[in-house]
């Protein structure tokens, strides 16, 4: 029987787990008074169902305060990830002497080791979120990240080479934390919001946190270094533990798929596709290790190119397992189309060029222009404002102009930012090129990332949001690490040994021109993507005209 409840007495609607196939009415917020802690422990989407089907999203059950805390906590995954990358990078030449590291190849591993695991473990972490729940994985990721950040600070009390070994080991394992946080945070965002402008803006805000997190982490790293460098990592750990505690009360528990809810632990492990994950992770680690190890130790080392060959050979094996062998593949290729391929191609080129840009940005300012870590970070601050504007712009225009044009704009930003840094004279004023590069570069980051996540999020089911987010984050972080390794190889082959400032600068310029080439390739892929959209539009118009002709008997 259909009861006609008054609006104030109607039970709340429960969110639909399947994507809505119809356009729902504009969202309305439930009337609320004071927000209590219990409302966070028992979110409104866990209340009894009022109707068998509903188009209400989880986000529509939030109070304004709850939604603010929810978005802030999930965006903190992007902030902490970039802070832990750029923070140590900004004080790299302080950490080197403190850890008794003189070999530039070993010093690079303070950054490359972190990026290695961030990019390699994301796919598996996204699947774990689909099985055990995004909230559970986010809490675990923050705790894991915090523990190994703390260990990095503790390494100061080791003796001799043990100090650098423990620090690099802690950086490598700390990278698994962001690998867990990023896909599950995006997966929870995708499962919480329906497709539309609100979702676009939230995803854009998530992307905007990248430059802000980088600047925030680098600023505090430089400040703590004035006191004692281990405090950089102790404060990281404290912040991450606090985020884990807040996540327990603020984040909603999105229901796991019914077919996974009652599985035993052994059955859930079987759902992880451990064979495919093992092959894929091994391939990524071997290739990444070889490319980042070669600049410091030389390609003449047999183990380096053997690892590269074996890793490259494992990639086709991984794709074969995912397409033909795995019953529950990590990557659902059926959900991905040609548009996604173009997007991922653009992301690979653009973010590889960004990795080169940010690494050599600090090298150029500190070693060529003689700036302190704090002053070099101050010259990055325009990225925060520019990144926020880029994210807002992306959220506003992507629904109007389409993802292809957004990708083209972002690739052009990557290209121009690297070109400005590559050609900047050492004695030039900051305002001429470095300032302009700092303004332009965030438009590459903060337009490409939200566009890619939105495209893939809109194309996969809610239960596969973790997989979709994992794919984007894998491409982003793995490309950053690979890009820096390739640029390092270019640098050591053109810097004549790097014994003088002039030779050192020559190596930096060679690496940055490599980034310019990657940015240019990204522009070409984006132009092809745009051209494909025009062809598709033309075909649709021809089909419509043909149908009209048939209707009139022509």
N, C-alpha and C positions, 0 to 999 in steps of 0.2 A: 504494500500500500504506500502510496506517495503522500508523505506528511508535509503540510505547508508550514514549516517552521518560520517564526519571525526571525529577522536577520540577527537580532541580538541573542537568540536562543539556539540558532543552528550550530550543530557540532562542527568543529574545524575539519577542513578537508585534509586528506593525506596526500602526499606527493605521489605523482605517477612515476614509476620506475622506468617505463618505456617512454621514449620521446613522444611529445604530443604531435599528432598529425593535423591538428586544426589550430587556428589562431585563437588563443584565449583572450578573455577580456583584459583590459589593463589591470595590472596588479594592484591590489589594495592591501594595506597593512592592517592586521588585527589591532583593535584599540587596546592599549596597554597603559598601565600606570607605572609604578615603580618596578624596576627590573631587579629580581632577586636572583641569588646564586642558584637556587633550585631550578629556575627556568633554563639555566644552561645545562644542568645535569639531566633534565628531562625535556628535551626539545619538543616543540609542538608537533613535529612530524611523526613522533612516536605515539601520539594519542590515537584512540579508536577511530576507525574509518566511519565517515558519514555516508559515503556512497561507494559503490564498487569501483568507479573510475573517477579520476579527477585530473584536471589540467593544472592544478596548483603546484608550483615549484616549492622546494624546501626553503628557498630564500624568502618566499612570501610569508612564511611562518615566523620569521625573525622579527624581534623588536629592533628599532634603530640602533640601540647600544649593542645588542647582540651581533647585528650585521657588521657594525664597525669593528668590533673585536675579532669577529670571524675573518674578515678580509685582512685586517692587520696581521693576524697570526699567520695566515697562509702566505701573505706577501713577505713575511719575515724569512721564509725559506729562501727567497731570491736575495734578500739583503745579506743574510749570513753566508750564503754561498759565495757571493762576490766579495764580501768583506774578507773572508778567509783566503781568497785568491789574491786580491790586490793589496791587502794589508801587508803580508810578508813580502810581496813584490816591491812595495815602496821602500822597505827597509832592508832589501836584499844585501846591500853593501855594508850594513851593520851586522847582519846575521852571519855573513861569511867569516869575518875575523873572529867573532865570538865563538863560532863552532869550529874554528881552525880549518876552514875550507879555503884553499887557494886555487884549486883547479876550477876554471869556469864551467867545465862540463859537469862536475859534481855540484857546483853551486846552482846550476839550472834545475837540478832535480828537486830543489826545495819548492819549486813551482810546478815542474812537470810531474812530479810524483803525485801531487794532489789532483791535478787535472786528469791524470791517467785513470784513477779509480772513479772519479766523478763521471767520466764519459763511458767507462766500460761496464759499470754495474747498474746503470739506470734502467735498462730494459727488464732485467730480472726484478728489480725493485718495484716497477710498475705492475708487473704481474702479481707480486706478493700483495700489493694493495688491493687488487681486484679480488683476491682470495680471502685475505685476513681483515680487510677493511682499511680505508685510507687513514682514518683517525689513529688506529693502532700503530700503523707504520710511521706516521708523522711523529708520534710521541717517541717511538723507538729510535727514529732517525736523529731527533734532537739529542737524546741521551747518548747515543753512540758518538755523534759528532762532538759533544761536550767532553766525553771521556778522553778521546784521543787528542783533542786540543789541549787538555790539561796535561797529558803525557808529554806533548811537545814542549811545554814550559818546564816540566820536571827534568828534561834532558840536560838542563844547565848544570846539574849536579853530577853528571857522569864524568869519567876521566878519559883523557886522550881521544882516540878515534870513536870511542863509544858514544861520545856526545853527539857527533854528527850522524852516526848510524841510527841512534834512537830517534833523533829529530826527524830524519828523512822517513824512517819507518812509521813514525806517528803521523806524518803528513800524508803518506800513502793511505793508511787506514782511515784517517779523518775524512778523506775524500769519499768514502762509502756513505757518510752521513748525508751530504748533499745529494748523492745519487738516490737515496731513499726519500729525502724531503721533496725534491723538485717534482717528480712525476706524481707523487701522491697528493701534493698540494694542488697541482693543476687538475688532477683527477677528481678531487673533492669539489673544486670550483665548477668543473664541468658537470658534475652530478647534481649540484645544488641549484644552478641557474638554467632556465630554459633559454633556447636560442633567441636572440634579440639584442636591442641596444644596451640594455643593462648588463648582459653577459659580456658584450663587446667592451664596455667600459671597465669592467672588473678585470678582464684579461689584459687590457691595455695598462691598467694600474699595476698589475703584477709585473709586466715587462718594464714599466717605468722605474721599478725599484732596483733594477740592475745597476745603473750608474750611481744612484744614491747609496746603495749598499757598498759599492766600490769606494766611493769617496769617504763614506762614514768609517769603513774599516781601515782605510789608509790613514785617515786623520788620527784616529785613536792609536793606531800602531806607531805613528811618528811621535805622538805625545808620550806614550808609555815608554818608548825607547829612550826618551830623555831621563827617565827614572831608572828603569831596568827592563830589558827586552822580554824576559819571561812573563811579565805582567800582560803583555799583548795576548798571550795564549791563555793565561789564567782568567782574564776577563771574558774572552770568547767563551770559555767553558761555563762560567757563571751565567752569562746571558742565555746560553743554550739550555741549561738546566731550568732556568726560569720559564723559558718558552715551552719546554716539555710539561711543566706543571700547569701552566695556563691552558695548554691544549686539552688537558683532561676535562676541564670544566666548560670550555667555550665551544670546542668543535663538535658538531653533530655526528652521530654514528649512522652513516648511510647504510641501509640494509644490504647485506650481501645477497647475491642471487640465491633463490631458494634451493637450487640443485647443489650449491656449495655449502650451505649453512650447516647441514648435518653430517658432513664428511668427517672421517677420522683424520688424525694427523698424517698418517701414511698416505691416505687418499689425497689430501691437500698437497702434499709434497709431489705426488704424481702429477697434479695439475700444473706444476711449475715448469714443466718441460726442461728438466735439468740437463738432459743430453744436449738439446739445442743451446741452452744457456751456457753450458760448459764450453762447447765448441766456439760459440760467438764471443764469449768473454776472453777465452784463450787467444783467439785470432786478434782481437782488438788490443790486448795487452802486448802480444809479441810485436805487432806492427808499430804500435806506439813506442814501445821501449826501444826498438831498433832505430827509429827515426830521431828520437830525442837523445839517444846515447851517442849516435854517430858524430855530431858536431864536436863533442868534447874528446872523443877517443879515436875518431877516424874510421872511415869506411873500409880501411884495409884490415880491420879486425874481422876475422872469419866469423865469429859468433854473431856479429851484428847483421851481416847480410844473410846468414843462415836463418836467423830468427825472422827477418823480414820476409824471406821466401816462404817459410813454413806458415807464418801468419797470413800472408796473402793467399796461400793455397787453401787455408781453412775457411776463408770467407765463402767460396762457392759451396763448400760442404755444409756450412751453416744454412745458407739459403735453400739448399736441397732438402735438408732435414725439416726446415720450417714449412716448405711447400708440399712435401710428399710423404714425410715420415711421421712427424709429430702430430698426435691426436689433438693436443691443445697447444698450438704454436704460440711463441712469444709475440710474433708479429702476424696479425691477421691481414694477409695480402689482399683478401677479397674486399676488405673495407677501404683499400687504398686505390686511387685511380691515377690517371695521368697528371691531373692537377697537383696532387700530392707530390708526385715525382719532381715536377718543376719547382715546387716550393722547397722541397728538401735539397735540391740542387743549388738553389739560390742561398739557402741557409748555410750549406757547407762552405761555399766560396766566401760569403760575406763574413761569417763568424771566424773563419780561419784568418782572414785579413784583419779582423778586429783583435784576435789574439796577438798577432804580430805588432799591431799598432800599440796596444797597451803595454807590451813588454818593452819595446824600444822607445816608447814615450818617456819612461822613467830613466832608461839608460842614457838617452840623449840629454835630458835635462840635468841629471845628476853628474854624469861623467864628462859631458862635453861643455855644458854651461855652468857646471860647478854649483848647482843649487843643493840646498839641504833637502832631506825627505819632506819636511813640513812645507817648505816653500814650493817644492815641485807639486805637492798635493794641492796647494792653494791655486796653482795654475790650472788644475783640473776642475775646479768648482763650477765653472759655467756648464759643465756636463749635467749637473743636477737640474738646473732650471730648463735647459734645452731638452733634456730627456723627458721631463714632465710634460712639456708642451707637445713633444712628439707623440707621447702616449695618448694624450687627450685628442690630438688631431687624428691619430690612427683609429681610435674608437668611434670618432664622428664620421670619418669618410669611408671606412672600409665597406660599410653597407651600401654606399652610394656608387663608388667607383670600382669596387671589386678588389679581390686580393692581388691580382696580377699587377695593377697599377701601384698598389702599396708596396709590393715587392720591388718594383722598378725604382721607386723613390728611395727605398732603403738601400738598395745596391749602389745607387749613385752617391749616396751619402758615405758609404764605406769607401768607395773609390776616391772621392774628393778628400776625405779626411786623411787617408794614407798619403795621397799625393802632396798635400800641404806639409805634412810632417817630413816626408822624404826629401823635399826640396828646401826645407827651412835652413837658412844660414845660421852658423853658431852664434855670431855676434848680433843677430837681428833682434829688434824689440819684440817683446812677448805679444803685443797686440797685432802684429802684422800677419803671422801665420799660425802660431801655436794657439792663440785665442780663437781664431776662426775654426781651426781643426777641432778644438774642444767643443765648439758650438755645433758643428756639422755632424760629428761622429755619432752622438746619441740618436740622431734620426735614423741611422742604420740599425742600431740595436733595438730601439723602442718602437719601431714600426714593423720590422721583420718578425720579431719574436711573437708579439700578440697576433699578427696576421697568420703565422704558421700554426699556432696553437688553436686559434679559432677555426681555421679551415679543417684541421684534423678532428677537433672536438665535435664539430657539426656533422662529420661524416661517419662517426662510430657510435655505437650504442652506449648507453650510460654505463653498462657493466664493463665496457672496454675503454673507459675514459683513461684509466691508468696506462694502458698500452699506448694510446694515442699521445698522451703527454710524455711518456717515456721516449717515444720515437723522436719527438722534437728536441727534447733535452739531450738525448744521446748525440744527435747530429751537432747541436750547438757546442757542447762541452768537448766532444771528441775532436771536432774541427779546430777549436781553440788550441788544444794540445798539439795536434798534428801540424797546424800552421806554424807554431813557434819552433817546432823541430825542423821543419823544412827551411824556415828562414835562418835558423842557426847554421845549417849546412851551407846555405848561400853566403852567409856572413864570413865563415872561416875560409871560404875559397876565394874571397875577393879582398880580404883585409891585409894581405901581405904579412901575416903573422900577428898583426895588431900590436906591434911594439911601440908605435907612436900614436899620438892623438889623431893625426891625419889619417893613418891607416885604420884606426879604430872607427873613425867617422865613415870611412869608405865602406867598411863592413856593415855598419848600421844602414847606410843608404842602400846597399845591395839588398839587405833583408827587407827594407821597406818598399823597394821597387817590386819585390816578390809579392808583397801585400797588394800593391797597386794592380799587378797582373791578376791576382785572385779577385779583386773587386771588379775589374773589367770583365772577367769571365762571368761573374754574377750578373752584371748588367746585360750581357748577351743572352744569358738564360732567361732573365726577366723579360727582355724584349721578345724573345720567342714565345714566352708565356702570354704576353699581351697580344701578339700576333695571332696566336691560337684562339684567343677570345674573340677577335674580330672575325676570324673565319667561321667560328661557331655561330656568331650573331648573323653573319651573311647566310649561312645554311638555313637557319631558322626562318629568316625572312623569305627565302626562296620556297621553303616548305609551306609557309602561310599563303604566299601568292599562288602556289600550285593548288592548294586546297580550295582557295577562292575560285580558281579557274574551273575546278571540277564541279563546285557547287552551281556555277552558271553554265555548265555544259560546254566549256571551252576546250 
